[in-house]
Amino acid sequence: MKTKHQVHITQLQNEYQILINKKMSELQTDSDFLLYRPRAVDIEAKNQLEERINQIEKDYILKTKHENILNTQILELKTQHAQELKNLQDKYENSFGERVKGIAEKNRFEFENSIEGLKGNFLGNKNSYFGSSKWTIRATNNKIKE
């Protein structure tokens, strides 16, 4: 009987050992889960944050990048404005110069006509006062010399 009990005890010990091993395995799995779960949650949260940051970067530009773009555009507009001002200035200087030349030419022409008219009036009056054909010849020669 002793052997029968011995066998039974051995069986119970084996069953107990299997139960202990099973329980230990469950505890190890639970502890691993509890131990690695926060890490997994942290990694998942980190990945979600990085994904969100990448999406924000795609949707929005940085302030410095925006300022650089604005400064570049402002510089281009200033350059274009300066060029247009130079073109306008050149155009008006040329137009003004041509206008001044035209007015000067017109005034010169009017002045010459006035002089000629005065000479004609003066010569006509001299001829009537002096009645001399010599005077007319001299005035004509003077006109031709001029």
Secondary structure, 3 states (H helix, E strand, C coil): CHHHHHHHHHHHHHHHHHHHHHHHHHHHHHHHHHHHHHHHHHHHHHHHHHHHHHHHHHHCCCHHHHHHHHHHHHHHHHHHHHHHHHHHHHHHHHHHHHHHHHHHHHHHHHHHHHHHHHHHHHHHHHHHHHCCHHHHHHHHHHHHHC
